[in-house]
Amino acid sequence: MKKIIIILFVLGSLNSLAQTDSVKVEQFCQVIASPRLLSNKVTIDIDFGDEKKFWNDTRLRDWEGKVKKFNTIIDAMNFMGREGWSFINAYPVRNGDTEIFHFAFRKLFFKSEIQ
């Protein structure tokens, strides 16, 4: 009888270890591409829906903390695709003589990955 109880306990423990959070959550972000002054390159700002503060810098950064610079908007979109984000929609916003492009992306995350 003790052996059966021990075996059931071990199997129950293994089953609980094997379970993972399989619930996926859809997350969205907005990429804002604005032209750089006196350059053909663009500056990319990324909005994950976090609270904006005046001093926060939302420009995309690499692993070393340097601001990521893109040659073109397509370069930025290819980067987002490599990171697993899917393109949804794009629209321009005219601000005087400047046209700023907004791109919507989505990505599925496991619920446990979302903070």
Order of alpha helices (4+ residues) and beta strands (2+ residues): alpha-beta-beta-alpha-beta-beta
